[in-house]
């Protein structure tokens, strides 16, 4: 079934902005409906921006109030976690190298305390 709506980034007809908010930031739904003025004169086309449609969907309960913020927060957290892993990976390698040098300096035999426990 074909939709009666189309998506556009650049509205072709005036006023070329969101009907509700007046924003020129798209993408937009072209409703295919024109605004009629006195005497049937066409004043322009009704466009709805993605943000307006999302707000309407939240009001209708089609999407949850915090869906967008949860997705944004999850992406932010994933990026932070990936960055920390990368950073810690290098730091842990440095720490292990320094500890190994210290231990070799303290015990030149290279035998760790766990390996030198008395045999029964």
C-alpha positions in Angstrom: 0.0 0.0 0.0 1.5 3.3 -1.0 1.6 6.1 1.5 -0.1 9.4 1.0 2.9 11.1 2.6 6.4 11.7 1.2 9.7 12.6 3.0 11.7 15.5 1.8 14.7 17.4 2.9 14.0 20.4 0.7 10.3 21.4 0.5 9.4 22.4 -3.0 6.4 24.5 -2.2 6.0 27.6 0.1 6.2 28.2 2.9 8.9 25.4 3.0 8.9 25.2 6.8 7.3 23.1 9.6 3.6 24.1 9.8 3.6 23.8 13.6 7.0 25.2 14.7 8.1 27.3 11.6 11.5 25.6 11.6 13.3 25.1 8.3 15.3 22.2 9.7 14.2 18.9 8.1 13.7 16.2 7.1 10.0 16.9 6.6 6.8 15.0 5.9 5.0 16.4 2.9 1.4 16.0 3.9 0.2 16.6 0.4 -2.3 19.1 1.9 -2.3 22.7 0.9 -3.4 25.7 3.1 -6.3 27.5 1.5 -6.9 31.1 2.0 -9.9 33.3 1.2 -11.5 32.6 -2.2 -9.8 29.2 -2.4 -6.4 30.8 -3.0 -3.5 28.3 -2.2 -1.3 29.9 0.5 1.2 27.0 0.8 1.8 23.4 1.6 1.6 21.8 5.1 5.0 20.3 6.0 5.8 18.6 9.4 9.4 18.2 10.6 10.8 15.0 12.0 10.9 16.6 15.5 7.3 17.6 15.3 6.2 14.2 14.2 8.2 12.6 17.0 6.6 14.9 19.5 3.2 14.0 18.2 4.0 10.3 18.4 5.2 10.7 22.1 1.9 12.5 22.9 -0.1 9.7 21.3 1.9 7.1 23.3 3.3 5.6 20.1 6.8 6.0 21.3 7.9 6.4 24.9 8.7 9.8 26.3 12.4 9.0 26.8 13.1 6.8 23.8 15.4 9.4 22.2 17.2 10.4 25.4 17.8 6.7 26.4 19.3 5.9 22.9 21.5 9.1 23.1 22.6 8.2 26.6 23.4 4.6 25.7 25.4 5.7 22.7 27.3 8.3 24.8 28.0 5.6 27.5 29.2 3.1 24.9 31.6 5.7 23.5 32.9 6.6 26.9 33.3 2.9 27.8 35.2 2.2 24.5 37.4 5.2 25.2 38.2 4.0 28.7 38.9 0.5 27.5 41.4 1.8 24.9 43.0 4.2 27.4 43.2 1.5 30.2 44.6 -1.0 27.8 47.7 1.1 27.2 47.9 2.1 30.9 47.6 -1.5 32.1 50.4 -2.5 29.8 52.6 0.3 31.1 51.8 -0.6 34.7 52.6 -4.3 34.1 55.9 -3.4 32.5 56.9 -1.1 35.4 55.9 -3.7 38.0 57.9 -6.4 36.1 61.0 -4.2 36.1 60.6 -3.4 39.8 60.2 -7.1 40.7 63.2 -8.1 38.6 65.2 -5.4 40.4 64.1 -6.6 43.8 64.4 -10.3 43.0 66.9 -10.8 40.2 66.2 -14.6 40.1 62.9 -13.9 38.5 61.2 -16.3 40.8 57.9 -14.9 42.1 56.9 -15.3 45.8 54.1 -17.7 44.8 56.7 -20.0 43.0 59.1 -20.0 46.0 56.8 -21.4 48.6 58.3 -24.2 50.7 57.7 -27.7 49.4 56.3 -30.2 51.9 
